[in-house]
Amino acid sequence: MERAFVINSNTAVTEFKDEQLRSLSSLTGRLDVIIRSLLAALTWREGVRRNVSFYAVLNGPPKPPLTVEVNGYAIKRLPLSEVDVAKLIYRCVKEEVEGVKVKRIGLKDVLISLKDRGYTLIYLKEEGRDVNGYRFEADGKYCFIVGDQIGLRRPEEEILEKVGVTKLSIGPLSYLSSHCIIYLNALLDRVEKVF
């Protein structure tokens, strides 16, 4: 089963200086939320999840949008330190790193590309249908869109409506983005019977 996770951030910076690394949460527009989500999506007991791709659409200053794409099938290793992941992301803006791509595209372009590649687009929202009642196919291709600490604004939700998404929910409360991703990976592991 191929999985993609897309997180949209309207605050995470698109450039930073080394001194900002000492406080990812306050000095980088909550880039820490993006990094924790990336780690939740791609890491597990075997190392890197090879069937997962992760997309972070960054819309913070100074030059939005910036989309970071990390492909589990191509990346050799992923650092587990948040600071080291931040360094990796921004190193990729200047040079090529295997398994990581950086593009100046926004949410709509990312979603259209995934849909064109056969992914079913699923928006995780509290008001959606219960994810436990959804029938996932073991050989399916699923893309999950999650919000950051603020969530998606109305303009982003309008993009989702235009490209055609299914709204699913893991519960009536707001959960951390990274926790939603961990839950979904565990749920899909059961569909695939990966224990």
VEXBANU-157304 format. One record per residue (C-alpha): residue number from 1; x, y, z. Coordinates in Angstrom, 2 decimals. Layout:
N
<pos=NUM	xx=X	yy=Y	zz=Z>
...
// end
This chain:
195
<pos=1	xx=0.00	yy=0.00	zz=0.00>
<pos=2	xx=1.43	yy=3.37	zz=-1.00>
<pos=3	xx=0.89	yy=6.21	zz=1.46>
<pos=4	xx=1.45	yy=9.92	zz=1.17>
<pos=5	xx=1.06	yy=12.51	zz=3.90>
<pos=6	xx=0.64	yy=16.20	zz=3.08>
<pos=7	xx=0.87	yy=18.85	zz=5.77>
<pos=8	xx=0.21	yy=22.50	zz=5.02>
<pos=9	xx=1.76	yy=25.20	zz=7.21>
<pos=10	xx=0.99	yy=28.89	zz=6.88>
<pos=11	xx=3.64	yy=29.81	zz=9.44>
<pos=12	xx=6.73	yy=27.61	zz=8.88>
<pos=13	xx=9.55	yy=29.70	zz=7.43>
<pos=14	xx=10.91	yy=29.07	zz=3.95>
<pos=15	xx=14.45	yy=30.17	zz=4.86>
<pos=16	xx=16.29	yy=30.35	zz=8.15>
<pos=17	xx=19.63	yy=31.13	zz=9.76>
<pos=18	xx=21.62	yy=28.73	zz=11.94>
<pos=19	xx=20.85	yy=30.70	zz=15.10>
<pos=20	xx=17.15	yy=29.91	zz=14.64>
<pos=21	xx=17.91	yy=26.22	zz=15.20>
<pos=22	xx=18.12	yy=26.75	zz=18.95>
<pos=23	xx=14.35	yy=27.19	zz=19.08>
<pos=24	xx=12.51	yy=25.55	zz=16.20>
<pos=25	xx=9.10	yy=26.21	zz=17.74>
<pos=26	xx=9.44	yy=29.95	zz=18.32>
<pos=27	xx=11.98	yy=31.13	zz=15.75>
<pos=28	xx=10.95	yy=29.16	zz=12.64>
<pos=29	xx=7.18	yy=29.55	zz=12.58>
<pos=30	xx=6.58	yy=26.14	zz=14.18>
<pos=31	xx=8.79	yy=24.18	zz=11.80>
<pos=32	xx=8.97	yy=21.71	zz=14.70>
<pos=33	xx=5.37	yy=20.63	zz=13.91>
<pos=34	xx=6.41	yy=19.83	zz=10.34>
<pos=35	xx=9.51	yy=17.91	zz=11.43>
<pos=36	xx=7.62	yy=15.82	zz=14.01>
<pos=37	xx=5.04	yy=14.98	zz=11.35>
<pos=38	xx=7.77	yy=13.98	zz=8.90>
<pos=39	xx=9.36	yy=11.69	zz=11.48>
<pos=40	xx=5.96	yy=10.20	zz=12.37>
<pos=41	xx=5.25	yy=9.48	zz=8.71>
<pos=42	xx=8.57	yy=7.93	zz=7.73>
<pos=43	xx=10.09	yy=6.19	zz=10.75>
<pos=44	xx=9.24	yy=2.86	zz=12.33>
<pos=45	xx=10.99	yy=-0.11	zz=13.96>
<pos=46	xx=12.60	yy=-1.19	zz=10.65>
<pos=47	xx=14.09	yy=2.25	zz=10.01>
<pos=48	xx=12.53	yy=4.23	zz=7.14>
<pos=49	xx=9.08	yy=3.36	zz=5.83>
<pos=50	xx=9.78	yy=2.66	zz=2.15>
<pos=51	xx=6.12	yy=2.90	zz=1.07>
<pos=52	xx=5.58	yy=6.44	zz=2.39>
<pos=53	xx=6.09	yy=9.87	zz=0.85>
<pos=54	xx=5.80	yy=13.06	zz=2.86>
<pos=55	xx=5.03	yy=16.54	zz=1.58>
<pos=56	xx=5.37	yy=19.72	zz=3.65>
<pos=57	xx=3.90	yy=22.81	zz=2.01>
<pos=58	xx=5.52	yy=25.78	zz=3.75>
<pos=59	xx=3.88	yy=29.18	zz=3.34>
<pos=60	xx=5.80	yy=31.26	zz=5.88>
<pos=61	xx=8.25	yy=34.06	zz=5.15>
<pos=62	xx=10.28	yy=35.08	zz=3.29>
<pos=63	xx=9.60	yy=33.24	zz=-0.03>
<pos=64	xx=6.48	yy=31.05	zz=-0.01>
<pos=65	xx=5.42	yy=28.59	zz=-1.15>
<pos=66	xx=8.09	yy=25.96	zz=-0.67>
<pos=67	xx=7.22	yy=22.28	zz=-0.83>
<pos=68	xx=9.55	yy=19.70	zz=0.67>
<pos=69	xx=9.00	yy=16.16	zz=-0.60>
<pos=70	xx=10.66	yy=13.24	zz=1.19>
<pos=71	xx=10.38	yy=9.80	zz=-0.42>
<pos=72	xx=10.85	yy=6.80	zz=1.84>
<pos=73	xx=11.78	yy=4.53	zz=-1.08>
<pos=74	xx=14.70	yy=6.78	zz=-2.04>
<pos=75	xx=16.14	yy=8.30	zz=1.13>
<pos=76	xx=19.04	yy=6.32	zz=2.57>
<pos=77	xx=18.56	yy=7.40	zz=6.16>
<pos=78	xx=16.59	yy=9.96	zz=8.09>
<pos=79	xx=18.06	yy=11.71	zz=11.12>
<pos=80	xx=15.99	yy=11.40	zz=14.29>
<pos=81	xx=17.02	yy=14.76	zz=15.77>
<pos=82	xx=14.63	yy=17.62	zz=14.96>
<pos=83	xx=17.54	yy=20.02	zz=14.49>
<pos=84	xx=19.28	yy=17.62	zz=12.09>
<pos=85	xx=16.06	yy=17.19	zz=10.08>
<pos=86	xx=15.73	yy=21.01	zz=9.87>
<pos=87	xx=19.30	yy=21.22	zz=8.59>
<pos=88	xx=18.57	yy=18.50	zz=6.03>
<pos=89	xx=15.46	yy=20.29	zz=4.75>
<pos=90	xx=17.19	yy=23.58	zz=4.23>
<pos=91	xx=20.34	yy=21.99	zz=2.84>
<pos=92	xx=18.06	yy=20.61	zz=0.12>
<pos=93	xx=17.10	yy=24.14	zz=-0.92>
<pos=94	xx=20.70	yy=24.66	zz=-2.07>
<pos=95	xx=21.82	yy=21.19	zz=-3.15>
<pos=96	xx=20.40	yy=17.84	zz=-4.21>
<pos=97	xx=19.94	yy=15.16	zz=-1.55>
<pos=98	xx=18.83	yy=11.68	zz=-2.52>
<pos=99	xx=15.21	yy=11.09	zz=-1.55>
<pos=100	xx=14.41	yy=14.76	zz=-0.87>
<pos=101	xx=13.07	yy=17.28	zz=-3.37>
<pos=102	xx=12.34	yy=20.95	zz=-2.83>
<pos=103	xx=10.00	yy=22.76	zz=-5.21>
<pos=104	xx=8.45	yy=26.23	zz=-5.35>
<pos=105	xx=4.89	yy=24.92	zz=-5.64>
<pos=106	xx=1.84	yy=25.18	zz=-3.40>
<pos=107	xx=-0.82	yy=22.89	zz=-1.99>
<pos=108	xx=-3.00	yy=22.75	zz=-5.11>
<pos=109	xx=-0.14	yy=21.60	zz=-7.36>
<pos=110	xx=0.93	yy=18.93	zz=-4.86>
<pos=111	xx=-2.58	yy=17.51	zz=-4.58>
<pos=112	xx=-3.25	yy=17.54	zz=-8.33>
<pos=113	xx=0.03	yy=15.70	zz=-8.91>
<pos=114	xx=-0.84	yy=13.03	zz=-6.34>
<pos=115	xx=-4.37	yy=12.65	zz=-7.70>
<pos=116	xx=-2.98	yy=12.29	zz=-11.25>
<pos=117	xx=-0.73	yy=9.50	zz=-9.94>
<pos=118	xx=-3.75	yy=7.56	zz=-8.67>
<pos=119	xx=-3.86	yy=8.51	zz=-5.00>
<pos=120	xx=-7.18	yy=8.72	zz=-3.17>
<pos=121	xx=-7.14	yy=12.10	zz=-1.40>
<pos=122	xx=-8.34	yy=12.05	zz=2.21>
<pos=123	xx=-8.66	yy=15.17	zz=4.37>
<pos=124	xx=-8.42	yy=14.51	zz=8.09>
<pos=125	xx=-11.01	yy=16.73	zz=9.77>
<pos=126	xx=-12.89	yy=16.42	zz=13.04>
<pos=127	xx=-16.27	yy=16.66	zz=11.25>
<pos=128	xx=-15.47	yy=13.90	zz=8.75>
<pos=129	xx=-16.76	yy=10.31	zz=8.65>
<pos=130	xx=-15.19	yy=7.88	zz=11.11>
<pos=131	xx=-11.95	yy=6.58	zz=9.62>
<pos=132	xx=-12.61	yy=3.17	zz=11.19>
<pos=133	xx=-15.64	yy=2.72	zz=8.94>
<pos=134	xx=-13.68	yy=3.45	zz=5.76>
<pos=135	xx=-12.63	yy=0.50	zz=3.63>
<pos=136	xx=-8.93	yy=0.72	zz=2.81>
<pos=137	xx=-7.62	yy=-1.66	zz=0.14>
<pos=138	xx=-4.31	yy=-3.43	zz=0.85>
<pos=139	xx=-3.06	yy=-2.50	zz=-2.63>
<pos=140	xx=-4.45	yy=1.07	zz=-2.59>
<pos=141	xx=-2.71	yy=4.43	zz=-2.84>
<pos=142	xx=-3.83	yy=6.90	zz=-0.16>
<pos=143	xx=-2.88	yy=10.51	zz=0.45>
<pos=144	xx=-3.79	yy=12.05	zz=3.81>
<pos=145	xx=-3.95	yy=15.83	zz=4.18>
<pos=146	xx=-3.47	yy=17.16	zz=7.71>
<pos=147	xx=-3.28	yy=20.65	zz=9.11>
<pos=148	xx=-0.56	yy=22.10	zz=11.30>
<pos=149	xx=-1.05	yy=23.64	zz=14.75>
<pos=150	xx=-3.55	yy=26.11	zz=13.26>
<pos=151	xx=-5.28	yy=23.81	zz=10.81>
<pos=152	xx=-6.27	yy=24.54	zz=7.24>
<pos=153	xx=-7.86	yy=27.91	zz=6.53>
<pos=154	xx=-10.90	yy=28.37	zz=4.33>
<pos=155	xx=-8.83	yy=29.10	zz=1.15>
<pos=156	xx=-6.97	yy=25.78	zz=1.56>
<pos=157	xx=-10.21	yy=23.92	zz=2.25>
<pos=158	xx=-11.63	yy=25.38	zz=-0.97>
<pos=159	xx=-8.64	yy=23.94	zz=-2.85>
<pos=160	xx=-9.41	yy=20.54	zz=-1.31>
<pos=161	xx=-13.04	yy=20.77	zz=-2.38>
<pos=162	xx=-12.02	yy=21.63	zz=-5.95>
<pos=163	xx=-9.60	yy=18.72	zz=-6.33>
<pos=164	xx=-12.07	yy=16.32	zz=-4.69>
<pos=165	xx=-11.27	yy=14.88	zz=-1.28>
<pos=166	xx=-12.95	yy=12.50	zz=1.13>
<pos=167	xx=-13.29	yy=13.86	zz=4.69>
<pos=168	xx=-12.45	yy=11.36	zz=7.42>
<pos=169	xx=-12.03	yy=11.80	zz=11.16>
<pos=170	xx=-10.09	yy=9.96	zz=13.83>
<pos=171	xx=-12.22	yy=11.57	zz=16.53>
<pos=172	xx=-14.15	yy=14.67	zz=17.59>
<pos=173	xx=-11.12	yy=16.38	zz=19.16>
<pos=174	xx=-8.12	yy=18.09	zz=17.56>
<pos=175	xx=-5.00	yy=15.96	zz=17.87>
<pos=176	xx=-1.37	yy=16.76	zz=17.15>
<pos=177	xx=-0.57	yy=16.39	zz=13.45>
<pos=178	xx=2.20	yy=13.89	zz=14.19>
<pos=179	xx=-0.14	yy=11.80	zz=16.37>
<pos=180	xx=-2.73	yy=11.66	zz=13.59>
<pos=181	xx=-0.06	yy=10.35	zz=11.23>
<pos=182	xx=1.13	yy=7.73	zz=13.72>
<pos=183	xx=-2.48	yy=6.57	zz=14.18>
<pos=184	xx=-3.06	yy=6.33	zz=10.41>
<pos=185	xx=0.18	yy=4.40	zz=9.87>
<pos=186	xx=-0.83	yy=1.94	zz=12.59>
<pos=187	xx=-4.31	yy=1.58	zz=11.09>
<pos=188	xx=-2.94	yy=0.95	zz=7.60>
<pos=189	xx=-0.32	yy=-1.47	zz=8.95>
<pos=190	xx=-3.22	yy=-3.58	zz=10.20>
<pos=191	xx=-4.86	yy=-3.51	zz=6.77>
<pos=192	xx=-1.56	yy=-4.67	zz=5.29>
<pos=193	xx=-1.05	yy=-7.06	zz=8.24>
<pos=194	xx=2.41	yy=-5.63	zz=8.98>
<pos=195	xx=3.05	yy=-6.53	zz=12.61>
// end
